[in-house]
Amino acid sequence: MKPLPPMRTLWRWMLTQTWWRLRLRALGRRSILYRPLLVAGAGRIRIGDRCTVREAARLEVIARPEVGWIATLEIGNGVNIEQGVHIVSQCRVVIGDNVSITPYCVIVDTAHPYDPPDTLPKIGARLPDRASHVEIGAGTFVGAHSIILPDVTIGRGCVIGAGSVVAHDVPDYALVVGSPARIVKIFDPRTRIWNPA
C-alpha cells in the first residue's frame, strides 16, 4: 500500500483543487500549486493532470483586447515548474506533456519595443502589436536559469543546458547550451546514440 502524503502536501493539494479550480480556465487532476505564487490572467491558463508549480513562480497572461487575439498559456500533463520560474504570455505559450522547467527559468513570448527610447510609455510598459509564441515539445528538460525568448519552438525530448538563452527554434532531441544557445548534440532514437551536431 502506498503511504499517504504529508499533511502539508495534502492541504496544498486540497487548496489547489478548490481555490485554483475556480479561477483557472482548466485544472487537471492531481495537480498542485504551491504558494507564494503570482498568477495573472488565470481565466486564460490551462494546466493539465499531475502538474506541479512550485513556490515563487509567476504565471502571467496579458489581456490585450485591442490587438485582435486572446492570449493563452497551456501547460500539458505531468509538467513540473520549479521555484522562481517566470512565464509570460501576451499571445500564446504552449508547454507540452512531461516537460521539466527547473528553477529560475524565464519563458516569454513578448519583448518590449524600445524605439523611440525617450518617449512615454516607458519601455518596460510597451508590448508589440504582432502575434508571437513559445512552444516547448513533450519531454523537454529546461535547465536552471535558462531564458526562452519570443517566437521560439523547441522540439520533443530536448535538453536545454543551464543558463542557456534560446533565441531560435530547436529541433527534436537536441542538446543546446550557451548564450545564445547552440546545438551541440542530437539524439538518434533509432540508434539510441547522441551524435555531435
C-alpha positions in Angstrom: 0.0 0.0 0.0 1.2 3.5 -0.9 2.0 5.8 2.1 -0.2 8.9 2.4 1.5 12.2 1.5 2.4 14.5 4.4 -0.5 16.7 5.7 1.1 19.9 4.3 1.1 18.4 0.8 -2.4 17.2 1.3 -3.5 20.7 2.4 -1.8 22.3 -0.6 -3.5 19.8 -3.0 -6.9 20.5 -1.5 -6.4 24.2 -1.8 -5.3 23.9 -5.4 -8.2 21.7 -6.3 -10.7 24.1 -4.8 -9.4 27.7 -4.9 -7.5 27.4 -8.2 -10.0 25.2 -10.0 -12.5 28.1 -9.7 -10.1 30.6 -11.1 -8.1 28.8 -13.9 -9.5 28.1 -17.3 -8.8 24.4 -16.7 -7.0 22.4 -13.9 -6.3 18.8 -14.3 -6.5 16.0 -11.7 -3.7 15.6 -9.1 -2.1 19.0 -10.0 -0.7 21.1 -7.1 0.3 24.8 -6.9 2.5 26.0 -4.1 2.2 29.4 -2.5 3.5 32.1 -2.7 2.7 32.3 -6.3 1.8 35.1 -8.7 -0.9 34.2 -11.3 -2.3 36.9 -13.6 -5.0 36.2 -16.2 -5.9 33.0 -14.5 -9.0 32.6 -16.7 -6.7 32.1 -19.7 -4.5 29.4 -18.2 -4.9 25.7 -18.7 -3.0 23.3 -16.5 -3.1 19.5 -17.2 -3.1 16.5 -14.9 -0.3 15.7 -12.4 1.4 19.1 -12.7 3.4 20.8 -10.0 4.0 24.6 -9.8 6.5 25.4 -7.0 6.8 28.5 -4.8 7.6 31.9 -6.2 6.6 31.0 -9.7 4.9 33.6 -11.9 2.3 32.6 -14.5 1.1 35.7 -16.3 -1.3 36.0 -19.3 -1.6 39.6 -20.5 -5.1 40.6 -21.6 -4.9 42.9 -24.7 -8.4 43.1 -26.3 -7.2 45.8 -28.7 -4.8 43.5 -30.7 -7.4 41.0 -32.0 -6.2 37.8 -30.3 -6.9 36.1 -27.0 -3.7 35.4 -25.1 -3.3 31.9 -23.6 -1.0 29.7 -21.5 -1.4 26.0 -21.9 0.5 23.5 -19.7 0.3 19.8 -20.6 0.1 16.8 -18.3 2.9 15.8 -16.0 4.7 19.1 -16.1 6.9 20.3 -13.2 7.6 24.1 -12.9 10.1 24.7 -10.2 10.8 27.6 -7.9 11.0 31.1 -9.3 10.1 30.3 -12.8 8.7 33.3 -14.7 6.3 32.6 -17.7 4.6 35.4 -19.6 2.2 35.1 -22.5 1.0 38.1 -24.4 -0.2 35.8 -27.2 0.4 32.0 -27.0 2.7 29.9 -24.8 2.3 26.1 -25.0 4.2 23.7 -22.8 3.9 20.0 -23.9 3.4 16.9 -21.7 6.1 15.8 -19.3 8.3 18.9 -19.6 10.6 19.8 -16.7 11.3 23.5 -16.1 13.9 23.9 -13.4 14.4 26.8 -11.0 14.6 30.4 -12.1 13.9 30.0 -15.8 12.2 32.7 -17.9 9.9 31.9 -20.7 8.3 34.9 -22.5 6.6 35.3 -25.9 6.9 39.1 -25.7 9.5 41.8 -25.9 9.4 45.5 -25.1 9.8 47.7 -28.2 12.3 50.4 -27.4 12.2 52.8 -30.4 12.0 55.7 -29.6 13.6 55.3 -26.2 12.9 58.9 -25.0 9.1 58.9 -25.0 6.3 57.5 -22.9 5.1 55.0 -22.1 8.3 53.7 -20.6 10.0 50.8 -22.4 9.0 48.3 -19.8 5.3 49.1 -20.3 5.4 48.6 -24.1 4.2 45.5 -25.8 4.5 44.5 -29.5 1.5 44.7 -31.8 2.1 41.4 -33.6 1.3 37.9 -32.6 4.1 35.8 -31.1 4.5 32.4 -29.4 6.7 30.0 -27.5 6.2 26.2 -27.8 8.0 23.6 -25.9 7.7 20.0 -27.0 6.8 17.0 -24.9 9.5 15.5 -22.7 11.9 18.5 -22.9 14.1 19.5 -20.0 14.9 23.2 -19.4 18.0 23.7 -17.2 18.1 26.2 -14.4 18.3 29.9 -15.1 17.6 29.4 -18.9 15.7 32.0 -20.9 13.4 31.2 -23.8 12.7 34.2 -26.0 9.7 35.0 -28.2 8.9 33.1 -31.4 10.8 30.0 -30.4 9.6 26.4 -31.0 11.5 23.8 -29.1 11.0 20.2 -30.3 10.3 17.0 -28.4 12.8 15.5 -25.9 15.2 18.4 -26.0 17.7 19.3 -23.3 18.3 23.0 -22.7 21.5 23.4 -20.7 21.6 25.5 -17.6 21.9 29.2 -18.2 21.1 29.0 -21.9 19.4 31.8 -23.9 17.3 30.2 -26.6 16.5 32.7 -29.4 16.0 30.3 -32.3 14.0 27.1 -33.0 15.4 23.9 -31.6 14.8 20.5 -33.5 13.6 17.4 -31.7 16.0 15.6 -29.4 18.7 18.3 -29.5 21.0 19.3 -26.7 21.6 23.0 -26.7 23.9 25.1 -24.5 25.1 28.7 -24.2 24.1 32.3 -24.8 23.0 32.4 -27.5 22.1 28.7 -27.3 23.7 26.4 -30.0 23.1 22.8 -30.8 25.9 20.6 -29.6 24.4 17.1 -29.9 21.3 15.4 -31.4 19.9 12.2 -30.1 19.0 9.5 -32.7 16.0 7.5 -31.3 16.8 4.6 -33.7 20.4 4.0 -32.7 20.0 5.4 -29.1 23.1 7.5 -29.5 23.8 11.2 -29.1 25.6 12.4 -32.2 27.7 15.6 -32.5 25.8 18.4 -34.2 
